[in-house]
Amino acid sequence: MKLKRASILSLSFLSIMATDTVAPLIAQMSVSFPDVSLALLKQTITLPALLAIFFGLIAGQLVKIISKKAILAIALTLYTIGGIAGGWTSSFTSHLLMRALLGAGTGMISPIVTSLIADFYHGKERADMVGYSFAISHFGGVVTPPLAAFIGANDWRLAFLIYTITPIIFAGAMLFIPRSPGRKSSDGFMVKTPVSKQVIWLSIASFVIVLFFFIVITDISLLIAAKSGMARYVTVFGLSVSTLGSTITGLTFSWLYRKLGKWIVPVGFLVCGIGFFLTVLTNSSMLALVGLLGTGLGLGVIIALIILLTANSTGDADSTSALAVVNAAFSVGMFLSPFFFGFLPKIFNPSSPIIFNFQIASGFFLMIGLASIPWIIFISPAQFAKQ
């Protein structure tokens, strides 16, 4: 049982590692590919996320035809080849092809992991596993970028050796994760269950939340640069501190869910909003890090809750399709966030676009947190559990 749990959770480590690991290597890669524009170089980060959208939805359909272990085998093969080979290609075109394979594997892995949790765990154990999965995923986002920067200090290609951990995870998944139970029809295929209205609403919520939050990932260094007197360590460690916040709430999510009950919704949004507000307001380096920690803490609660509610929404039916739709919404929000925040200042013409954008994000999370309180007051705990 412990090996099954460890094998499922180890798969979670691969998701954020697919994109965040290479972020510190862009400058070095530009030396190796001098004819490639900076905008195109950044596709090494964004292309896997884009491919993950489509292949996550494909995994949601494939599970109706073949077993989840077979899908995992395909996904992990693509991930292994794309991850390792991405550092050893001779042209940038072939490098992007490998990154596309990595994104395809990532997209197929993500919904399968949470659906396996839904298959094998129930009640408190399911909430525990959802939280742990989320925490391990974000822990990968904390440790692998600095590790890649260290390993690839002299040669960026060496950093891609980090992906050699994938065959070990692959072996564990094949050996210790049993064939998952599933409702099948008389013809032997998985029962097809339509995506419910609840999942559609959760997907919309996922998209909007990530759309507003992702400015922390893309623009935090620009915000710090716009402030006077900020120490350099805020730029270096700010994003990792926010990701660490999500890791902490992932580890404690099950406890928070039991203790706060329906009040976990406004608490998550308000903590995230206050974190944004403090980051924007202060010129103190330490307070900025506290604010960034708050953004991660709040987001961790919100996203883990959405994943748990999605897994619970399908009842006894297989949850892969529902989770694939929600994961796709996350990815679309990430992809469109830079365009959204690039467009806003053109409408309102603020004196400081970057600070204005963070103020908008702060206002969004604070407003949703406050607006959710009346709804929470009148909804019963039993009704909330069914949401």
N, C-alpha and C positions, 0 to 999 in steps of 0.2 A: 504493500500500500504506500509506503513512504517513497519507494522508487517510482511508482506511478505518479505521485504528487510532484516529486522533484523533476520528473521528465516533462510533465505538462508545464510546470512553472518555468523550466529552462527555455522552453519555446518562446515565452514572453520576452526574454532577454534580447531576442533577435529583432524585434519590431523597430524600436527607435534607433537601435544600433545600425540599421540599414542606411539611415540618412545622416544622423548627427555625427557619426564617426569621422566622416570625411570633411566636415565643415572647416577644421583648422588647416586643411591642406591646400586650399584654393590658391593661395599666393605662390606656393612652391610648384603647383601644377602649371601655373601660367608661364613659368620659366621653361618647362618641358614642352609646352605647346604655345609658343610665342605668337602664332598666327591665329589663335582662337581668342575671340573677344571674352571679356570678363562676364558678360551676360550669358554667353553660351557655356562658359566654364561652370557657372553656378547650376547648370542643368544636371551636373553630377549629384547635386543634392536634391533638386526638385523632381527630376525625371522618375526616380523610384517611387516617390509619393504619388505621382500622376498614374503610373502603371498599376500601383496598388489599388486604386479606385476600381479599375475594370476587373482585375483578377480576383479581387475580393468578391465581387458580384458573381463572377464565373464559378468560384468555389461554392457559393451558396446554391448554385444550380447543379454542380457536379455531385454534391453530396446526395442528391436524389438518385444518382445512377451508380456511383462507386463508393467504397468505404472511405471513412475519414482518414484511416491510416494510409490508404493508397494516395489520397490527395496530399497528405503530409509528405509522403515519399517523393512525389513529384515536386512539391513546393520546396522542400529542403534540398533537392538536387539542383533546382534552378538557383536557389539562394547560395549554395556552396560554390557553384561554378561562377555565377555573376559576382559574388563577393570577392573571392580570391583572385580570379582572372582580371578583375577590374584594375588591379595594380600592375599588370604585366602586359598590357596591350601596347602595340607600337604606335597606334594612331588614336586620336581623340574620338573618332567615329566608332572604332571598335570598343573603346573604353565606354562610351555611352551605351553601346549594345549590351555590354556586360552589366552596366548599371540598370538597364531595362529588365534584364533577366532577374537581377536582385529584387527589383520592385515587384515583378510578377510573383516571385516566391513569397515576398513579404505580404502581398495582398491576399494570397491564398492561406497563409499561416494564421493571420490575425483572427478571422472569424472562427476558424477551426479550434483555436486554443480555448476561446470562451465557450464555444458550444460543447467541447469536451468537459469543461468544468460543469456546465449545466447538465450534462449526461450523467456524470459520476458523483456529483455532490448536490446536496439539498439543504435548505434552511440556513442555519448558522454557518455550516461548512462551506456552502456556496458563497455566502457573503465574504467569508474569510479568504477563500481562494480568489475571488474577483479582486479583492483588495491587494492580496499578495502578488497576483499577476500584474496589476497596474503598477505596484511598487517596484517590482523587478524590472519591468519594461523601462521605467523612468530612471532606475538606478543605472541601467545601461547607458542612458543619456547623460548621466553624471560622470561616469568613469571612462567611457571609451573615447570621447573627444580629446581629453588631455593625454590619454595613453597613446592615441594615434599621433598627436603632436610630438610626443617624446620619442616614440619608435621611428617616426618619419622625419626627425629633425634634420638628418643629413640626406635622406632619400625618401621622398613621399611614398614611393612604391612599397617600401617595407611595411608601412602602416596597414596595408591591406592584408597582411598576415594575421591581423586580429580576427579576420573571418575564418581562420582555420579552426576556430572553436566550433564551427557549425557541424562538421562531421561527427564530433563527439556528441553533440545534442541530437543529431540525426540517429546515431546508434542507440542512444537512450530511448528516444521516442519509439523506435521500431521494436526494441526489446521489452520495454516495461509499460507501454500504454496498451491496454487490451483493446480489442475491437469494441467500439462503443455500441450500446444498445440503441435501437431506433425503431420507430413504428413503420412497418412495411405493409404494403398491400399484398393481395394474393398473387400478383405477378412478380413479387420479389423486389420491387422498387420502393424507395422511400416514399412515405405518404407525403403528397404535396399539400402544404398548408399555405394559404395566401398570407401576404404580409398584412398585419392588422393595422387599423387606424392608430392604435396606440404606438406601434413601431414607427409609423409615418410621422407622428408628432414628436416622438423621441429623436428621430432623424433630423427633423427640422430644428429642434432645440440644439442638437449636437452641432449642426452646421453653423448656426448663428453664434453659439458660444465660442467655438473655435475661430470663427471669422473675426470676432472682436479680441480674443485672447492672443492670437498668434503674433500680434505686434510685439509682444515681449520677445519672441524668438527672433524676429527679423530686424527690429529697430532699437533694441535696448541700448546698444552701443552708441547710436545716434542721439538718444535722449541724454545719456550721461555726458556725451561730448558737448551738448547744448547747455549744460549746467556749469556754473563756475565753481571751482574749488573741489570738484569731485576727484577722489583718488583713483589711480589707474586700476587698482585691484577690483573696483566695482565693475569696470568693463570686462576684466578678465574672468571674474567669478560670479558676476550677477546672474547670468543665465543658468549656471550650475546651481546657484542657491535657489532659484525658482523651481528648477527641476527636482532639487532635493526636497523642497516643500511637498511636491506631489508624491515623492517616494514615501515621505513620512505619513501622509494621510492615507496612502495605499496600505501601509502596514497596519494602521489603526482603524481602517475604514469599518470593519465589521463591528468593532467596539463602539465607534461613533454612531453607526447606523442603529444599534440596539439602544444606546443611551439617548440619542436625540430624537429618534423616530421621525415623524413627519417634519420636525423642525430642522432637520438636516438640510432641507432645501434653502430656506433663507440664510441659514448660517454659512453655507458654502458660498453663496453669491455675495453676501456681505463681507466675508473675510477676504475674498478675492478683490472686491471693489475697494475696500479699505487699503489693501495692499497696493493697488494701482494708485489710489489717491495719495498715499504717503510717498510713493516713488516719484510721483509728479511734483508734489508740493515741496519736498525737502531738498536742501543743498548739503545735507550731512551724508557722508559716505556710508556710515553705519546704519542710519535710518533708511537710506535707500536700499540697503541689503535686507533690512527687516521688512520693508515694503515688498520687495521681490520675493522674499520667503512667503509672505502672505498671499501673493498672487498664486504661487504654486500650491500652497495648502488648500486654498479655496477651490482651485480648479481640480485638484485631486479628488476632493469630495464630490464635486458635481459630476465629473466624468465617470468615476467608479459607480456612482448611483445610477447614471444612465445605462451603463453596461449591465448592472444587476437587474434593473427594471426591464430591460430588453430581454435578458435571459429568462426572467420570470414570466414575461408576458405570453410566452408560447405554451405555457402549461406543460403537458406531457409530449407535445409535438417537438420535432427537432428544431433547434434555435439557430442553425447555421445561416439560413437565408436572412432572418431578421437581423442577426448580428452583422452580416455582410452589408446590409443596407445602411445600418448605423455607422459602421466603420467607413463606408464610402462617403457618408455625409461628413465625417471628421476630415477625411482627406480632401474633399472638395473645399471645405472651409479653410483648410491650410493653404491650398493652392490659390484661392481667390482673395485671401486676406491682404496680400501686398497691393493688389489692384484696387481693392476697396479703400484702403487707407491712402493710396496714391490719388484717388479720385476726390475724397472728402475735402481736402484743403482747396482744391480748385473751385469748389462750390462756395465755401465760406470765406476763402481768402484770409486766413489768420496770419498774424505777424510771425508766429513761430509754428509752422505746420507740425513739426514732430511732437512738441508739447501739446498742441491742440489735439492731435490724434490720440495721445495717451489720456488726455482729459475725457475724450469721447468714450474710450474703453472703460475708464473709471466710472463715468456716469452710467454707462450701460449696466455694469454689474451691480452698482449700488441701487439703481432704479428697479432692476428685476428682483433683487433681494428684498427691498421694501414692499414692492407690489405683490410679492408672493405671500406676505404675512397674512393679509385678510383671507386669502384662499386657504392657507394652512389652518387658520383659526376655525373655519367652518367645515373642514374635511375631517372625517374620523380616521383614527389610525388604521382601521380595517380597510377603509376605502383607499387610503394612501398606499397600502401594501399591494393593492390590486392595480394601481396606476401603471 
